[in-house]
Amino acid sequence: MPIVAQSTETTDWVSRYADEVIAESERRAKGAKTEPGAPVVVASGLSPSGPIHLGNLREVMTPHLVADEIRRRGYTVRHLISWDDYDRYRKVPGGVPGVDESWAEHIGKPLTGVPAPAGSAYPNWAEHFKAAMTAALAELGVEFDGISQTAQYTSGAYREQILHAMRHRKDIDAILDQYRTKKDPAQQAKKSQKPVDEAELEAAEGSGAAAEDDGGGAGGYYPYKPYCGNCGKDLTTVTAYDDETTELAYTCAACGFAETVKLSEFNRGKLVWKVDWPMRWAYEGVVFEPSGVDHSSPGSSFVVGGQIVREIFDGVQPIGPMYAFVGISGMAKMSSSKGGVPTPADALKIMEAPLLRWLYARRRPNQSFKIAFDQEIQRLYDEWDKLAAKVAEGSVLPADSAAYSRAVSTAAGELPRTPRPLPYRTLASVADITAGADDQTLRILSELDPAHPLDSLDEVRPRLDRAEAWIGTYVPADQRTVVRAEPDAALLGSLGETDRESLRRLVEGLDDHWSLDGLTTLVYGVPKVMAGLEPDAKPTPELKVAQRTFFALLYRLLVSRDTGPRLPTLLLAVGADRVRALLGH
């Protein structure tokens, strides 16, 4: 199938990568690197070493979006997610319920050999954390083939590749040695002329990507590491290997155990990471796989892997854009080892799946961005709704239209969405005031637009549910809105004639303006009329001051604070009779 020509000025980053991936896939087919008509393979890798957070989600969403675009063009695509569940358990993450320091005794075991957190329904550590991510990906519409590296290694699927790597261990060692002499990637970044983001420096310094164990040791170089047959840990050292018989001898530093095994039959170990990753590129025929900045630093896995896959495994390095970090409003760069960082499941509790997809689709992989769990989520939803309106009226830019389309649908069809998407900030305000009482919520929302009343809360779900979850989870108790039970007699008694007249005009206008738009006109109009202007007069700096003063008075009388939810929404929520009582009428 021919590639459709794309203009880089009018297409989005996803389309451009799709062009490259299709071209590369067809080039490989012509060069007999892949079978003609074989699926285009894109890949992600996730380590279920703890909660899989929103930064890790970029590892999946980047190839997913590219794969989905290729599917839309009629190609068969296979999106692999390698669950790196045969990796070693490195540390006990903080903030994980059901886990304490006693889990430290399992450090060095494969993740599938570590007990799940206390109370978990899953058989081991890896399966526990894979489950939440799998459920979130299903909600996000991500279609993938999951591959357990535990299953691959313990079944002997990689046996020939392991034996091949061991036969060529001197060649691999020579390649790695070219990079062992390179300076620390963080230091190189600091000395380079181009500006470097501080988060990238932190990644280079903290990831260990360039300094991770590559199989070297005093006893010689071996790219394979067994898990101990006695304690199950990888604190082992290969002491001898015979290429003819495949006999491998190792000792364990953790328990002192030693044994000799035949690698042609032995399945309890794995290739070191810098050899394992390029081996899989060749084994699976991966055409596209992004990686974080820590894997793209000089001397790190992706860079070294490119040489190893070509020279050792006769394969091709995938197209591999570097992706930047994802942050959270008010939080530092996410690290799953620190615990307590938001996961995709956390985000999907407070925002709809299309919105979360959009955040990843609209930014190029090398652009960092933040996901809002604070008040910014309301502005984010406003931006999303404005984009939807532009798409509906046909006034949107092509790249923005593409990002929107990728957010709301996949090649398989549209994602579920809210039938009547009322503003998130309005729903959040109502949820704040009603504390989730359905009858009150329906009454208020039905009065927003009397010409088109709401018949059922199902019309505003799931957005309403997300707004209620945000209010209940991320808005501190001292910022919640509590409507006064009784009028503030002292404040009412202290008001001057001007303030009293303003309140009287507001109360008198309630019945004629009882809708969201009507009350907006009323609360902004009262200070204008008090200044001798028409209700639709354009605001002046002086008038804006008068409006803010009037609004603060209303908030104090209604909720005993100077600020709160948008006044029109608050008035609807409180109800006309109660507003009259609290305003002294």
C-alpha positions in Angstrom: 0.0 0.0 0.0 1.5 3.4 -1.0 2.2 6.1 1.6 0.0 9.1 1.4 2.1 12.2 1.0 1.9 14.5 4.1 2.8 18.1 4.5 4.8 18.8 7.6 3.2 22.2 8.0 -0.3 20.8 8.2 0.1 17.4 9.7 0.7 16.4 13.3 3.6 14.5 14.8 1.7 11.2 14.8 1.2 11.3 11.0 4.8 12.1 10.4 6.0 9.2 12.5 3.5 6.9 10.8 5.0 7.9 7.4 8.5 7.0 8.7 7.4 3.7 10.2 5.5 2.6 7.1 8.5 3.5 4.9 10.9 1.7 7.2 8.7 -1.4 7.3 8.5 -1.5 3.6 12.3 -1.0 3.3 12.8 -4.0 5.6 10.5 -6.2 3.6 12.4 -5.4 0.4 15.7 -6.2 2.2 14.3 -9.5 3.5 14.5 -8.4 7.1 10.8 -9.1 7.5 8.3 -11.3 5.7 6.2 -9.5 3.0 2.8 -8.6 4.4 4.0 -9.1 8.0 2.4 -6.8 10.6 4.1 -3.5 11.3 5.6 -4.0 14.8 5.7 -1.1 17.4 6.7 -1.7 21.0 6.6 -0.5 24.5 8.3 -1.8 27.6 6.9 -1.5 31.2 8.5 -2.7 34.4 5.8 -3.5 37.0 8.3 -2.7 39.8 5.7 -0.6 41.6 2.7 1.6 40.6 3.0 2.3 36.9 2.6 6.1 36.7 1.5 8.7 34.2 5.1 9.2 33.0 5.3 5.5 32.1 2.0 5.9 30.2 3.9 8.0 27.6 5.9 4.9 26.8 2.7 3.3 25.7 0.7 6.2 24.3 3.4 7.3 21.9 3.6 4.0 20.0 -0.2 3.5 20.4 -1.0 6.7 18.6 1.4 5.9 15.8 0.1 2.3 15.6 -3.5 3.6 15.5 -2.7 6.0 12.7 -1.1 3.2 10.7 -4.2 1.0 11.3 -6.5 3.8 10.1 -4.5 3.7 6.8 -5.4 0.0 6.4 -2.2 -1.7 7.6 -2.0 -4.5 10.0 -0.1 -3.4 13.2 1.1 -5.3 16.2 1.7 -3.1 19.3 3.8 -5.1 21.8 3.9 -4.3 25.4 6.8 -6.2 27.0 6.1 -6.6 30.7 9.6 -6.6 32.1 8.4 -8.8 35.0 11.6 -10.9 34.9 13.7 -7.8 36.0 15.2 -7.9 39.4 13.3 -6.4 42.4 15.6 -3.4 43.2 14.0 -1.6 46.1 10.9 -1.4 48.3 8.9 1.5 46.9 7.4 3.9 49.3 3.7 4.7 49.7 2.4 1.3 48.6 -0.5 0.0 50.8 0.2 -3.5 52.2 3.9 -3.2 51.9 6.5 -2.7 54.6 10.3 -3.0 54.9 10.0 -6.8 55.3 9.8 -6.8 51.5 13.4 -5.9 51.4 14.3 -9.5 51.9 13.1 -10.2 48.3 15.5 -7.6 46.7 17.3 -9.4 43.9 14.5 -11.8 43.0 12.6 -11.5 39.7 9.4 -9.3 40.1 7.3 -12.4 39.5 9.1 -14.1 42.4 8.1 -11.4 44.9 4.9 -11.7 47.0 2.2 -9.2 46.1 1.3 -6.5 48.6 -0.7 -7.8 51.6 -4.4 -8.2 50.7 -3.8 -8.3 47.0 -5.9 -10.7 44.8 -2.9 -11.3 42.5 -0.3 -14.1 42.8 2.8 -11.9 42.8 4.2 -8.4 42.8 4.4 -8.0 39.0 0.8 -9.3 38.4 -0.5 -6.9 41.1 0.8 -3.8 39.4 0.2 -5.0 35.8 -3.5 -5.4 36.6 -4.2 -1.8 37.3 -2.3 -0.6 34.2 -4.1 -3.2 32.0 -7.5 -2.0 33.2 -6.5 1.7 32.5 -5.3 0.9 29.0 -8.5 -0.9 28.2 -10.5 2.3 29.3 -8.1 4.4 27.1 -8.8 2.2 24.1 -5.2 1.0 23.8 -5.1 -2.3 21.8 -1.9 -4.3 22.5 -0.3 -7.7 22.7 1.2 -8.2 26.2 4.4 -10.3 26.5 5.6 -11.5 29.9 9.4 -11.6 29.9 9.2 -14.2 32.7 7.2 -16.4 30.4 9.6 -15.9 27.5 12.7 -16.6 29.5 11.4 -19.5 31.6 9.9 -21.2 28.6 13.2 -21.2 26.7 11.8 -18.9 24.0 15.1 -17.0 23.8 17.4 -20.0 24.2 19.1 -19.6 20.8 19.5 -15.9 21.3 21.1 -16.5 24.7 23.5 -19.1 23.4 24.3 -16.8 20.5 25.1 -13.9 22.8 27.3 -16.1 25.0 29.3 -17.3 21.9 29.8 -13.7 20.9 30.5 -12.4 24.4 33.9 -11.0 23.5 32.4 -9.0 20.6 29.6 -7.7 22.9 32.3 -6.8 25.5 34.3 -4.9 22.9 31.2 -2.9 21.9 30.3 -2.0 25.5 33.9 -1.1 26.2 33.7 1.7 23.7 31.1 3.3 25.9 32.5 2.4 29.4 35.2 5.0 28.8 32.7 7.7 28.0 32.1 10.4 30.7 29.0 10.4 32.8 26.0 11.4 30.7 24.9 14.1 33.1 28.4 15.6 33.0 28.4 15.5 29.2 25.0 17.2 29.1 26.2 19.9 31.4 29.2 20.6 29.2 27.3 20.6 25.9 26.5 23.9 24.2 22.7 23.3 23.9 20.4 24.1 26.8 19.4 21.0 28.8 16.3 20.8 30.9 16.9 20.2 34.6 14.6 17.2 34.6 16.7 15.6 31.9 19.8 16.1 34.0 18.1 14.6 36.9 17.2 11.6 34.8 20.7 11.2 33.4 22.1 11.4 36.9 19.5 9.3 38.6 18.5 6.6 36.2 21.7 4.6 36.2 21.1 3.9 32.5 24.8 4.3 31.6 26.2 2.7 34.7 23.9 -0.3 35.0 25.3 -3.8 35.3 26.3 -4.8 31.7 27.7 -8.2 32.6 31.3 -7.2 33.2 33.3 -8.5 36.1 36.7 -9.7 37.4 36.1 -13.2 36.2 35.5 -12.1 32.6 32.6 -10.8 30.6 29.3 -12.8 30.4 26.1 -11.2 29.1 23.9 -13.6 31.0 22.9 -13.6 34.6 21.4 -16.6 36.4 18.9 -16.4 39.2 20.2 -18.5 42.1 18.9 -22.0 42.4 18.8 -21.7 46.2 17.7 -18.2 47.2 16.2 -17.1 43.9 18.2 -13.9 43.7 20.4 -12.5 40.9 23.4 -11.7 43.2 25.3 -14.3 41.1 28.6 -14.3 39.3 29.3 -16.5 36.3 32.7 -18.1 36.9 33.0 -20.3 33.8 31.3 -21.2 30.5 32.0 -23.7 27.8 30.8 -22.9 24.4 30.8 -26.6 23.2 29.0 -28.2 26.1 27.1 -24.9 27.2 28.1 -25.8 30.8 27.9 -22.6 32.9 29.2 -22.4 36.5 28.1 -19.6 38.9 28.2 -18.7 42.5 25.8 -16.7 44.6 27.0 -13.9 46.8 23.7 -13.8 48.8 23.7 -17.3 50.1 27.0 -18.9 48.9 25.3 -21.5 46.7 27.2 -22.7 43.6 26.2 -25.0 40.8 27.0 -25.9 37.2 24.2 -26.1 34.6 23.8 -26.6 30.9 22.7 -23.3 29.4 21.1 -25.3 26.5 18.6 -26.6 29.0 18.6 -24.0 31.8 15.8 -21.4 31.9 16.3 -19.5 35.2 18.2 -16.4 34.2 18.2 -13.6 31.6 20.5 -11.5 29.4 21.7 -8.3 30.9 19.6 -5.3 29.9 21.9 -3.7 27.4 22.0 -7.0 25.5 18.4 -8.1 26.3 16.8 -5.0 24.7 18.5 -5.2 21.3 18.0 -9.0 21.2 14.3 -8.4 21.5 14.3 -5.8 18.7 15.7 -8.4 16.4 13.6 -11.2 17.7 10.3 -9.3 17.4 11.2 -7.2 14.3 10.4 -3.9 16.1 10.1 -0.9 13.8 9.2 1.8 16.3 9.9 2.0 20.0 10.3 5.3 21.9 12.4 5.7 25.0 12.9 8.1 27.8 15.7 10.6 28.0 17.6 8.4 30.4 17.8 5.6 27.8 18.9 8.1 25.1 21.9 9.5 27.0 25.4 8.8 25.7 26.4 5.3 26.7 22.9 4.2 27.6 20.8 1.4 26.5 19.2 2.7 23.3 22.5 4.1 22.0 24.6 1.0 22.8 21.7 -1.3 21.7 21.8 0.2 18.2 25.3 -1.2 17.7 24.6 -4.5 19.4 21.5 -5.3 17.4 23.3 -4.7 14.1 26.7 -6.3 14.9 25.6 -9.2 17.1 21.9 -10.1 16.2 21.9 -9.0 12.5 18.9 -6.9 13.2 17.8 -3.3 12.8 17.4 -0.6 15.5 13.9 0.7 15.6 12.9 4.3 15.0 13.2 5.5 18.5 12.2 9.1 19.4 13.1 10.3 22.9 10.2 11.3 25.0 10.2 13.9 27.7 8.9 13.6 31.2 5.3 14.1 32.2 4.7 16.1 35.4 1.8 16.7 37.7 0.6 20.2 38.7 2.3 21.0 42.0 4.6 17.9 42.0 8.1 17.2 41.0 9.1 14.8 38.2 7.5 11.5 38.8 9.5 8.4 39.8 7.8 5.1 40.5 10.5 4.2 43.0 9.4 7.0 45.3 5.8 5.9 45.5 2.7 8.0 45.9 2.8 9.3 42.3 -0.5 9.4 40.3 -1.2 6.5 38.0 -3.4 6.4 34.8 -6.1 4.9 37.0 -5.9 7.9 39.3 -6.2 10.3 36.3 -9.2 8.4 34.9 -11.1 8.8 38.1 -11.1 12.6 37.6 -11.0 13.0 33.8 -12.6 11.2 30.9 -10.4 8.9 28.8 -10.6 11.2 25.6 -9.2 14.1 27.6 -6.3 12.1 29.0 -5.5 10.7 25.5 -5.6 14.3 24.1 -2.9 15.4 26.6 -0.5 12.8 25.1 -1.6 13.3 21.5 -1.3 17.1 21.2 2.3 17.3 22.4 5.3 16.0 20.4 7.1 13.2 22.3 10.1 15.5 23.1 7.8 18.1 24.7 7.2 17.8 28.4 3.8 18.6 29.8 1.9 18.5 33.1 -1.3 16.7 34.0 -3.5 18.7 36.4 -4.8 17.3 39.6 -5.4 20.7 41.1 -7.6 23.7 40.1 -5.9 23.7 36.7 -8.1 20.7 35.6 -11.0 23.1 35.2 -9.0 25.3 32.8 -7.9 22.2 31.0 -11.5 21.1 30.5 -12.5 24.6 29.3 -9.7 24.3 26.7 -10.9 20.9 25.6 -14.5 22.1 25.3 -13.4 25.1 23.2 -11.5 22.7 20.9 -14.6 20.5 20.5 -16.6 23.5 19.6 -14.1 24.6 16.9 -14.1 21.1 15.5 -17.9 21.1 15.3 -18.0 24.4 13.5 -15.0 23.5 11.2 -12.8 26.4 12.3 -10.0 24.3 13.8 -6.4 24.0 12.6 -5.5 20.7 10.9 -3.0 19.5 13.5 -5.4 20.4 16.4 -8.2 18.5 14.5 -6.0 15.5 14.2 -5.1 15.5 17.9 -8.8 15.8 18.8 -9.7 12.9 16.5 -7.0 10.7 18.0 -8.4 11.6 21.5 -12.0 10.7 20.9 -11.6 7.6 18.7 -9.3 4.9 17.6 -9.3 2.8 14.4 -11.7 0.5 16.2 -14.3 3.2 16.8 -15.2 6.1 19.1 -14.5 6.0 22.8 -17.5 6.5 25.2 -18.2 10.2 26.0 -20.6 12.3 27.9 -23.8 12.9 25.9 -24.3 16.4 27.2 -20.9 17.8 28.2 -21.7 20.6 30.6 -18.6 22.6 31.8 -16.5 20.7 34.2 -16.1 23.7 36.5 -19.9 23.9 36.7 -20.3 20.3 37.5 -17.5 20.5 40.1 -19.1 23.5 41.7 -22.4 21.7 41.9 -20.8 18.6 43.3 -19.0 20.7 45.9 -22.2 22.3 47.1 -24.4 19.2 47.0 -21.8 16.8 48.3 -23.0 14.4 45.6 -26.7 14.3 46.4 -28.3 13.2 43.1 -31.7 14.9 43.7 -30.1 18.2 44.5 -27.6 17.9 41.6 -30.4 17.1 39.1 -32.5 20.1 40.3 -29.6 22.5 40.0 -28.4 21.2 36.6 -31.9 21.3 35.2 -32.1 25.0 36.0 -28.9 25.9 34.2 -30.8 26.2 30.9 -34.6 26.2 31.5 -35.2 26.0 27.7 -33.4 22.7 27.6 -33.8 21.1 31.0 -31.8 18.0 32.0 -34.0 14.9 32.3 -31.5 12.6 33.9 -28.0 12.7 35.3 -27.0 10.0 32.8 -26.9 12.8 30.3 -24.0 14.4 32.1 -22.1 11.2 33.0 -19.3 10.2 33.1 -18.1 13.8 33.3 -20.2 14.4 36.4 -18.7 11.4 38.1 -15.2 12.6 37.3 -16.0 16.1 38.7 -17.5 14.6 41.9 -14.4 12.4 42.3 -12.1 15.4 41.9 -13.9 17.5 44.4 -14.0 14.6 46.9 -10.4 13.6 46.5 -8.2 16.5 45.5 -10.0 19.6 46.9 -8.9 20.2 50.6 -11.6 20.3 53.2 -10.9 23.9 54.0 -11.5 24.9 50.4 -14.8 23.1 50.1 -18.0 25.2 49.9 -20.3 25.1 52.8 -23.5 27.2 52.4 -24.5 29.1 55.6 -27.4 27.6 57.6 -28.5 31.0 58.9 -28.1 34.6 57.7 -25.1 36.5 59.0 -27.0 39.0 61.1 -23.9 41.0 62.2 -22.7 41.5 58.6 -26.2 42.4 57.3 -26.6 44.9 60.2 -23.3 46.6 59.4 -24.1 47.3 55.7 -24.5 50.8 54.3 -27.4 51.9 52.1 -25.5 51.3 48.9 -24.8 47.6 49.7 -28.4 47.1 50.9 -29.7 48.6 47.6 -27.4 46.3 45.6 -28.7 43.2 47.5 -32.3 44.4 47.0 -31.9 44.7 43.2 -30.3 41.3 43.0 -33.1 39.6 45.0 -35.8 41.4 43.0 -34.2 40.1 39.7 -33.9 36.4 40.8 -37.2 35.2 39.3 -36.7 36.9 36.0 -33.1 35.7 35.6 -33.3 32.2 37.0 -30.9 30.4 34.6 -27.2 30.2 34.3 -27.0 32.9 31.6 -29.7 35.0 33.3 -28.0 35.0 36.7 -24.7 35.8 35.0 -26.2 38.9 33.5 -27.8 39.8 36.8 -24.8 39.5 39.1 -22.6 41.5 36.7 -25.4 43.9 35.9 -26.3 45.1 39.5 -23.0 47.0 40.0 -23.5 48.6 36.5 -27.0 49.8 37.4 -25.8 51.1 40.8 -23.2 53.1 38.9 -25.9 54.7 36.7 -25.1 52.5 33.7 -27.1 50.2 31.5 -26.9 46.5 32.4 -25.1 45.7 29.2 -22.6 48.6 29.5 -19.0 47.7 28.9 -17.0 47.4 32.1 -14.5 50.1 33.1 -11.6 49.6 35.5 -13.6 51.3 38.2 -16.7 49.2 37.4 -14.6 46.0 37.7 -13.5 47.0 41.2 -17.2 47.6 42.1 -18.1 44.2 40.7 -15.4 42.4 42.7 -16.5 44.2 45.9 -20.1 43.2 45.3 -19.1 39.6 44.6 -17.0 39.4 47.8 -20.0 40.6 49.8 -22.3 37.9 48.2 -19.7 35.2 49.0 -19.4 36.3 52.6 -23.2 36.3 53.1 -23.7 32.9 51.3 -20.6 30.9 52.2 -18.7 33.0 54.8 -15.7 33.4 52.5 -14.5 36.0 50.1 -14.4 33.6 47.1 -16.1 30.4 46.0 -17.7 28.7 43.0 -18.9 31.0 40.2 -21.8 33.0 41.6 -24.4 32.1 39.0 -23.8 28.4 39.7 -23.7 29.1 43.5 -27.0 30.9 43.4 -28.7 28.1 41.4 -27.3 25.6 43.9 -28.5 27.5 46.9 -32.0 28.0 45.5 -34.0 31.3 45.2 -35.8 31.1 48.6 -32.7 30.3 50.5 -30.7 33.1 48.7 -33.4 35.6 49.7 -33.2 34.5 53.3 -29.4 34.6 53.5 -29.3 38.1 51.8 -31.8 39.4 54.4 -35.0 39.5 52.3 
